[in-house]
Amino acid sequence: MLRLERLGAIVLLVALISACGDSGGGATIEVSLADLPCQMQNVAGIWESAPLPPITDEQCMWFPFEANTTYIFEHPLGRVPSVIIGYLAFGSDGTSATIGSGNVFLINGADDSTVTVRNGQNQHFWLRLVLE
């Protein structure tokens, strides 16, 4: 009887842990360069989806990074980026941001014109994407 209780507890624990993670579902959103009015590329070939704070232009706020959503961002590099960094903040102005890690910022793929990233959490953030 004790073995059966342990097995039941293990099954319940696995189910609870699975429920906390990313189910892989959710929406997929394509983001064009036109959707990022303040995106920029510098002479060193580094592309940014938005500026760093302080942001004075309301058009230049960071991109909404919805929970459990995959994003396909268009980029102008013309090559596969060698570095993909996502900065995340709780506010649209990027104040008190941190570099995304874990399943809150998942890199699903990249090519010479797009980068696919995912927010695998149940939490909404604001995103600044930097590619090199």
MARFIBA-124919 format. One line per 5 residues: their letters; for each residue x, y, z of N, C-alpha, C, CB. Coordinates in steps of 0.02 Angstrom, whole numbers, plus 50000, padded with zeros to 5 digits. Glycine has a CB too. Example, Ala and Ser with C-alpha at 12.3 -4.5 7.8 and 13.67 -1.06 7.14 Angstrom:
# residues 2
as) 50660 49716 50390 50615 49775 50390 50660 49835 50390 50565 49776 50452  50642 49888 50354 50684 49947 50357 50645 50002 50394 50704 49970 50286 .
//
This chain:
# residues 132
mlrle) 50041 49940 50000 50000 50000 50000 50043 50063 50000 49953 50000 50060  50099 50060 50037 50143 50117 50041 50173 50133 49972 50199 50104 50091  50189 50082 49933 50216 50094 49866 50165 50129 49821 50238 50027 49834  50104 50109 49826 50051 50140 49787 50042 50213 49806 49985 50102 49796  50046 50229 49870 50041 50299 49892 50100 50340 49865 50039 50303 49968 .
rlgai) 50160 50311 49867 50219 50346 49841 50212 50358 49766 50283 50306 49855  50188 50307 49730 50179 50314 49658 50129 50370 49643 50156 50247 49627  50074 50371 49682 50025 50425 49673 50054 50493 49687 49965 50413 49718  50095 50498 49738 50127 50562 49755 50175 50583 49700 50165 50557 49822  50212 50536 49671 50259 50552 49617 50222 50575 49555 50303 50490 49600 .
vllva) 50168 50541 49538 50128 50561 49480 50100 50631 49490 50070 50511 49468  50075 50646 49549 50048 50712 49565 50103 50765 49560 50016 50713 49634  50162 50751 49586 50218 50798 49584 50238 50812 49512 50277 50771 49623  50243 50761 49470 50260 50770 49400 50208 50813 49364 50268 50702 49364  50144 50800 49379 50091 50840 49349 50095 50913 49369 50023 50811 49367 .
lisac) 50109 50925 49432 50115 50995 49456 50174 51030 49425 50121 50996 49532  50230 50996 49420 50290 51026 49390 50276 51041 49316 50351 50980 49397  50244 50996 49281 50228 51006 49210 50182 51066 49201 50197 50944 49180  50136 51076 49246 50089 51132 49241 50123 51199 49249 50034 51124 49293  50180 51200 49284 50215 51263 49295 50255 51284 49235 50261 51256 49355 .
gdsgg) 50272 51239 49191 50315 51254 49135 50277 51279 49075 50354 51194 49115  50312 51288 49021 50284 51312 48958 50250 51254 48922 50339 51344 48913  50188 51263 48905 50151 51211 48871 50167 51208 48797 50077 51221 48880  50201 51259 48770 50217 51260 48700 50162 51289 48658 50233 51191 48676  50104 51301 48687 50048 51329 48650 50054 51405 48646 49982 51310 48683 .
gatie) 50000 51437 48632 50000 51509 48628 50004 51535 48557 50057 51537 48668  50001 51599 48551 49999 51632 48486 50069 51639 48456 49966 51700 48492  50070 51649 48391 50131 51668 48355 50117 51734 48321 50153 51612 48303  50161 51783 48332 50152 51850 48305 50212 51868 48263 50141 51902 48362  50199 51892 48201 50253 51915 48158 50260 51991 48167 50238 51898 48083 .
vslad) 50322 52013 48177 50336 52084 48189 50381 52109 48133 50370 52094 48259  50355 52157 48094 50394 52185 48040 50435 52245 48065 50349 52206 47981  50483 52266 48026 50522 52325 48044 50478 52387 48051 50577 52338 47992  50424 52390 48013 50378 52447 48017 50342 52449 48084 50327 52443 47960  50337 52391 48118 50304 52388 48184 50350 52415 48239 50284 52316 48200 .
lpcqm) 50413 52429 48222 50462 52452 48271 50487 52521 48248 50522 52401 48278  50450 52574 48263 50465 52640 48235 50533 52669 48255 50412 52688 48256  50563 52645 48308 50627 52673 48331 50684 52623 48324 50622 52696 48402  50674 52569 48287 50727 52521 48277 50784 52554 48239 50701 52459 48239  50844 52530 48253 50903 52562 48222 50959 52512 48214 50926 52622 48264 .
qnvag) 51002 52524 48165 51062 52484 48154 51121 52531 48151 51056 52440 48090  51173 52518 48190 51231 52562 48189 51284 52537 48140 51261 52568 48259  51337 52575 48132 51389 52559 48082 51426 52494 48099 51439 52615 48078  51424 52472 48161 51457 52410 48181 51414 52349 48164 51474 52411 48255  51354 52360 48137 51310 52305 48119 51267 52280 48176 51350 52249 48093 .
iwesa) 51261 52319 48229 51218 52300 48285 51149 52331 48275 51249 52323 48354  51097 52289 48279 51029 52312 48270 50993 52311 48337 50992 52268 48218  50953 52363 48350 50915 52370 48412 50842 52384 48394 50944 52426 48457  50796 52350 48429 50725 52360 48415 50699 52424 48446 50685 52302 48440  50733 52450 48497 50712 52511 48533 50772 52538 48571 50651 52496 48582 .
plppi) 50770 52602 48590 50826 52630 48628 50825 52610 48702 50824 52706 48623  50881 52623 48734 50886 52614 48807 50851 52671 48842 50961 52609 48829  50831 52662 48905 50802 52718 48943 50855 52770 48958 50771 52692 49009  50837 52831 48971 50769 52857 48974 50741 52869 48904 50766 52921 49015  50678 52851 48896 50644 52859 48832 50599 52920 48837 50603 52795 48813 .
tdeqc) 50609 52967 48792 50569 53028 48793 50515 53029 48739 50614 53088 48784  50521 52986 48689 50473 52982 48635 50426 52923 48646 50509 52976 48566  50361 52935 48653 50314 52882 48668 50310 52830 48612 50246 52910 48680  50329 52847 48551 50330 52799 48497 50385 52747 48506 50339 52835 48430  50435 52763 48547 50494 52721 48554 50491 52674 48614 50555 52764 48559 .
mwfpf) 50433 52664 48642 50428 52618 48699 50447 52548 48677 50356 52619 48728  50464 52507 48725 50484 52438 48711 50424 52398 48686 50515 52406 48773  50439 52342 48655 50387 52301 48623 50352 52257 48676 50418 52256 48568  50284 52253 48674 50249 52210 48721 50266 52137 48708 50173 52221 48715  50287 52102 48759 50310 52032 48755 50261 51990 48796 50384 52024 48781 .
eantt) 50207 51970 48764 50151 51937 48797 50169 51867 48822 50092 51933 48749  50135 51846 48872 50145 51780 48902 50131 51724 48851 50100 51771 48963  50172 51672 48854 50162 51612 48813 50150 51628 48739 50104 51571 48839  50191 51671 48712 50184 51693 48643 50251 51688 48607 50157 51765 48639  50249 51667 48544 50308 51664 48502 50307 51724 48455 50310 51597 48462 .
yifeh) 50365 51755 48445 50371 51813 48402 50422 51799 48348 50392 51876 48443  50405 51817 48287 50451 51813 48231 50467 51885 48211 50421 51772 48170  50526 51909 48231 50547 51978 48218 50586 51982 48153 50589 52005 48277  50565 52027 48109 50604 52043 48050 50664 52085 48071 50560 52080 47996  50721 52074 48039 50780 52116 48053 50815 52133 47987 50828 52080 48102 .
plgrv) 50854 52187 47986 50886 52210 47925 50959 52188 47916 50882 52283 47922  50984 52143 47957 51056 52127 47954 51077 52095 47888 51073 52081 48011  51032 52058 47857 51051 52025 47795 51095 51963 47805 51086 52073 47749  51101 51941 47867 51140 51882 47885 51111 51854 47950 51217 51899 47893  51130 51793 47965 51108 51763 48028 51145 51798 48085 51120 51686 48030 .
psvii) 51110 51825 48135 51145 51857 48191 51187 51807 48230 51093 51891 48238  51245 51830 48253 51287 51787 48294 51272 51797 48368 51362 51801 48280  51239 51853 48385 51220 51868 48454 51148 51891 48454 51268 51922 48485  51108 51861 48499 51037 51880 48507 51027 51892 48582 50988 51824 48480  51010 51955 48599 51000 51972 48670 50930 52003 48677 51055 52022 48695 .
gylaf) 50894 51981 48727 50829 52010 48743 50833 52043 48811 50774 51957 48742  50818 52107 48814 50813 52143 48877 50740 52145 48896 50844 52216 48873  50723 52131 48958 50654 52128 48981 50643 52177 49038 50636 52058 49002  50584 52208 49037 50565 52255 49090 50490 52246 49104 50581 52329 49070  50468 52268 49162 50397 52266 49179 50360 52327 49153 50388 52261 49255 .
gsdgt) 50396 52380 49134 50365 52441 49108 50386 52453 49036 50383 52501 49150  50343 52486 48998 50356 52498 48927 50414 52544 48913 50294 52526 48895  50437 52582 48964 50494 52627 48954 50561 52593 48967 50486 52688 48999  50560 52528 48984 50622 52491 48993 50660 52503 49058 50666 52505 48938  50631 52543 49102 50665 52557 49166 50675 52493 49206 50625 52609 49207 .
satig) 50732 52486 49237 50749 52429 49279 50746 52363 49241 50703 52425 49339  50773 52364 49180 50773 52304 49138 50828 52256 49158 50780 52324 49065  50820 52195 49135 50870 52144 49145 50874 52102 49081 50854 52099 49207  50928 52065 49073 50934 52021 49015 50891 51960 49027 51009 52000 49003  50851 51942 48976 50807 51885 48980 50845 51820 48981 50758 51886 48923 .
sgnvf) 50821 51773 49021 50852 51707 49024 50799 51656 49042 50910 51705 49074  50818 51593 49039 50771 51540 49056 50714 51538 49006 50744 51549 49126  50656 51515 49027 50602 51510 48978 50563 51575 48970 50555 51455 48999  50586 51629 49000 50554 51694 48988 50580 51725 48923 50568 51742 49047  50638 51703 48899 50665 51727 48835 50698 51668 48800 50715 51786 48844 .
linga) 50660 51633 48760 50684 51574 48724 50700 51593 48652 50633 51516 48727  50757 51574 48628 50776 51586 48558 50758 51522 48520 50853 51604 48550  50709 51528 48475 50686 51469 48437 50718 51463 48369 50611 51471 48430  50749 51515 48343 50781 51511 48278 50800 51579 48251 50735 51476 48229  50843 51577 48200 50864 51640 48168 50886 51624 48097 50922 51674 48208 .
ddstv) 50875 51672 48053 50901 51667 47985 50922 51736 47962 50849 51636 47936  50934 51745 47898 50961 51809 47874 50910 51866 47873 50989 51800 47806  50847 51852 47889 50797 51905 47890 50751 51905 47951 50756 51901 47829  50750 51851 47990 50706 51848 48048 50741 51814 48108 50642 51810 48031  50715 51830 48167 50735 51797 48229 50669 51777 48263 50779 51845 48275 .
tvrng) 50666 51715 48287 50607 51691 48321 50622 51680 48394 50581 51625 48288  50585 51715 48437 50594 51710 48509 50527 51697 48542 50627 51775 48539  50529 51673 48602 50467 51655 48638 50470 51675 48711 50454 51579 48632  50414 51701 48734 50403 51711 48806 50366 51649 48830 50363 51778 48822  50402 51605 48864 50372 51543 48888 50343 51547 48958 50422 51489 48886 .
qnqhf) 50338 51607 48985 50311 51617 49052 50238 51638 49048 50351 51671 49090  50205 51638 49104 50136 51663 49109 50135 51736 49130 50096 51621 49159  50188 51772 49116 50196 51842 49137 50209 51886 49076 50253 51849 49189  50177 51943 49073 50188 51993 49021 50249 52034 49037 50125 52039 49012  50291 52048 48987 50349 52091 48994 50351 52140 48936 50415 52050 48997 .
wlrlv) 50400 52183 48937 50416 52228 48881 50486 52209 48857 50411 52304 48902  50496 52207 48792 50557 52180 48762 50595 52231 48721 50541 52121 48719  50660 52230 48729 50706 52265 48684 50752 52211 48657 50747 52323 48721  50752 52202 48591 50791 52150 48558 50853 52182 48528 50748 52114 48504  50910 52150 48539 50975 52174 48512 51007 52116 48474 51023 52202 48569 .
le) 51025 52128 48412 51057 52077 48370 51123 52103 48345 51011 52058 48310  51172 52057 48342 51237 52076 48315 51258 52023 48265 51291 52083 48371 .
//
